[in-house]
Amino acid sequence: MRDLSGEFDHSEVRRRVGQKLLDLLKADYFASYVWDSDAQQFVSCVQINMTDDNLRRYESYFQFHDPITPTLQRRKKATPVSEVMRHDRLVKTEFFNDFLKQDGLCYGMNYFAYDRGDNIGDLRIWRGAHREDFTPRDAQFVDAVGPSLVNALIRARSAKEQVPSLRFAQIADDLGFTSREAEVSDLLVTGLTDEEICTKLGFSKPTLRSHIASIFRKSGLNRRSQLAQFLAEKNHHL
């Protein structure tokens, strides 16, 4: 609940909740997407203990050949996968053998967060074959977290929509930022994940962390959530 009340961007909220749920539910794998109703597909992936290559296969193919998620998505409560498809049937599908099994996923439970009818984020929690299936009690636990998750995602989305028009690239010299540090700062403000920033700029996570440390040192800030506020205050004084 502490993570759900913090000032985190949309992806970070889902990642933090995912890690806590893996620990509390003794689960092994986590993925989370946001539904893009215009494109009719899931986007903005956050994952724990899954491989990027396998998730790219999901995004390009398997989400369009998925025998369980469309049914789970219509349920506005946490639901073990076995409630919508018996496990002995699931293991015979292409979806299981060519996607889930590739990363070791066996027993799943999904939760889809809604804001006034819009699917604004989901939680996909999976256990490996060495564990047991999820129970109704496990689902009740996730449902208890659900309202706070929805509120946290709404706050994060609203904060992103209120990103100030001023950019760090415009004030880099004033702060002593390098052009790369200004570029990283502007991407952090938009709410991109570390993985997305590294992919976009073509460098490693240690390099990104080094840039972020330098950004904080030069700006006098110590949290990512303060970057947007810093820009907003600068914009106000212009």
C-alpha positions in Angstrom: 0.0 0.0 0.0 3.0 2.3 0.6 4.0 1.8 -3.0 0.5 2.5 -4.2 0.5 5.8 -2.4 3.9 7.0 -3.7 4.7 9.4 -6.5 5.6 6.9 -9.2 4.9 6.9 -13.0 2.4 4.5 -14.5 5.0 1.8 -15.4 6.7 2.0 -12.0 3.4 1.6 -10.1 2.8 -1.6 -12.0 6.4 -2.9 -11.6 6.4 -2.2 -7.8 3.0 -3.9 -7.3 4.1 -6.8 -9.4 7.2 -7.5 -7.4 5.2 -7.3 -4.1 2.6 -9.7 -5.4 5.2 -12.2 -6.6 6.6 -12.2 -3.1 3.3 -12.4 -1.3 1.7 -15.0 -3.5 4.8 -17.1 -3.9 4.6 -16.6 -7.7 7.5 -16.5 -10.2 6.6 -14.4 -13.2 4.9 -11.1 -13.8 3.8 -9.1 -16.8 1.6 -6.0 -17.2 0.2 -4.1 -20.1 -2.1 -1.2 -20.9 -5.0 -1.7 -23.4 -4.8 0.7 -26.4 -8.5 0.8 -27.4 -7.7 2.6 -30.7 -5.1 0.1 -31.8 -7.0 -2.8 -30.2 -3.9 -4.2 -28.6 -1.9 -4.3 -25.4 1.1 -1.9 -25.1 3.5 -0.5 -22.5 4.9 -3.8 -21.2 6.3 -4.1 -17.7 7.8 -7.6 -16.8 9.6 -9.4 -14.1 11.5 -12.7 -14.8 10.3 -13.0 -18.4 12.4 -12.7 -21.5 12.1 -9.7 -23.8 12.3 -11.9 -26.9 9.3 -14.0 -25.7 7.3 -10.9 -24.8 8.0 -9.4 -28.2 6.5 -12.6 -29.7 3.5 -12.1 -27.5 3.1 -8.5 -28.7 3.5 -9.3 -32.4 1.6 -12.5 -32.6 0.3 -14.3 -29.5 -1.8 -11.5 -28.1 -3.9 -11.9 -31.3 -4.0 -15.7 -30.9 -4.7 -15.7 -27.2 -7.4 -18.1 -26.0 -7.6 -16.8 -22.4 -6.9 -13.1 -22.0 -9.9 -11.6 -23.9 -12.2 -13.5 -21.5 -10.1 -12.5 -18.5 -10.1 -8.9 -19.6 -13.9 -8.7 -19.5 -13.8 -9.7 -15.8 -13.3 -6.8 -13.5 -11.9 -9.0 -10.7 -8.9 -11.1 -10.2 -9.4 -14.5 -11.9 -7.2 -17.6 -12.0 -6.7 -18.7 -15.6 -8.1 -22.1 -14.8 -11.5 -20.5 -14.1 -11.8 -19.6 -17.8 -9.9 -22.6 -19.3 -9.1 -25.9 -17.6 -5.4 -26.4 -17.2 -5.5 -29.7 -19.1 -7.0 -27.9 -22.1 -4.6 -24.9 -21.8 -1.5 -27.1 -22.0 -2.6 -28.4 -25.4 -2.8 -24.9 -27.0 -0.2 -23.2 -29.2 -0.4 -20.3 -26.7 0.8 -22.4 -23.9 3.5 -24.5 -25.7 5.0 -21.7 -27.9 4.6 -18.8 -25.6 3.9 -19.5 -21.9 6.0 -22.6 -21.6 9.0 -20.9 -23.2 9.6 -18.8 -20.1 8.4 -21.5 -17.7 4.9 -20.1 -17.0 2.3 -22.7 -16.0 -0.4 -21.4 -13.6 -1.8 -17.9 -14.0 -4.0 -15.2 -12.5 -5.0 -11.9 -14.1 -6.4 -8.7 -12.8 -7.6 -5.9 -15.1 -7.9 -2.3 -13.7 -10.7 -0.1 -15.0 -11.4 3.6 -14.8 -15.0 4.4 -16.0 -15.0 1.6 -18.4 -11.5 2.0 -19.7 -8.9 -0.8 -19.1 -6.0 1.3 -17.7 -3.6 -1.4 -16.7 -3.4 -5.1 -15.8 -1.6 -7.6 -13.6 -0.6 -11.0 -15.0 0.8 -13.2 -12.3 2.2 -16.7 -13.0 3.6 -19.6 -11.2 6.0 -22.2 -12.6 5.1 -25.9 -12.9 6.8 -26.7 -9.6 4.1 -24.8 -7.7 0.3 -25.2 -7.3 -2.5 -23.4 -9.1 -3.9 -20.1 -7.7 -6.9 -20.4 -5.4 -10.0 -18.2 -4.9 -8.3 -16.9 -1.7 -5.3 -15.7 -3.8 -7.8 -13.9 -6.1 -9.5 -12.2 -3.1 -6.1 -10.9 -2.0 -5.5 -9.3 -5.4 -9.0 -7.9 -5.4 -8.4 -6.2 -2.1 -5.4 -4.4 -3.6 -7.4 -3.5 -6.7 -9.1 -0.2 -5.7 -5.8 1.3 -4.5 -4.1 0.1 -7.7 -6.8 1.8 -9.8 -6.3 5.1 -7.9 -2.5 4.9 -8.2 -2.8 4.3 -12.0 -5.2 7.2 -12.4 -2.9 9.5 -10.5 0.1 8.4 -12.5 -1.8 8.9 -15.8 -3.0 12.3 -14.8 0.5 13.4 -13.8 1.8 12.3 -17.2 -1.0 14.3 -19.0 0.1 17.4 -17.0 3.8 17.2 -18.1 4.9 20.8 -18.6 5.7 22.1 -22.1 9.1 23.3 -21.0 11.8 20.8 -21.7 15.2 20.2 -20.0 16.8 20.5 -23.4 15.9 24.2 -23.3 17.5 24.8 -20.0 20.4 22.4 -20.1 23.0 25.1 -20.0 21.5 26.7 -17.0 21.8 23.4 -15.1 25.1 22.4 -16.5 23.5 19.3 -18.1 25.1 17.7 -21.1 22.9 17.2 -24.1 22.6 13.5 -23.2 21.6 14.3 -19.6 18.9 16.7 -20.9 17.6 14.1 -23.2 17.4 11.5 -20.4 15.7 14.0 -18.1 13.0 14.7 -20.7 12.4 11.0 -21.2 12.1 10.4 -17.5 9.5 13.2 -17.2 7.3 11.4 -19.9 7.2 8.3 -17.7 9.2 5.9 -19.9 10.7 2.9 -18.1 14.4 2.4 -17.8 14.2 -0.4 -20.4 12.4 1.9 -22.8 14.9 4.7 -22.3 17.8 2.4 -22.8 16.3 1.0 -26.0 15.5 4.5 -27.3 18.9 5.9 -26.6 20.9 2.8 -27.2 22.8 2.3 -24.0 22.9 0.0 -21.0 21.2 0.4 -17.6 24.5 1.1 -15.7 25.1 4.0 -18.2 21.5 5.2 -17.6 22.0 5.1 -13.8 25.2 7.1 -14.2 23.3 9.8 -16.2 20.5 9.9 -13.6 22.9 10.2 -10.7 24.6 13.2 -12.5 21.2 14.7 -13.3 20.2 14.6 -9.6 23.6 16.0 -8.5 23.5 18.9 -10.8 19.8 19.8 -10.3 19.8 19.3 -6.5 16.8 16.8 -6.9 16.8 13.3 -5.5 13.6 11.7 -7.0 12.4 11.2 -10.5 8.9 12.4 -9.6 10.5 15.8 -8.8 11.7 16.4 -12.3 8.2 17.3 -13.7 7.6 19.5 -10.7 10.9 21.3 -11.3 10.0 22.0 -14.9 6.5 23.2 -14.0 8.0 25.7 -11.5 10.5 26.9 -14.1 7.7 27.2 -16.7 5.7 29.2 -14.2 8.5 31.8 -13.7 9.1 32.3 -17.4 
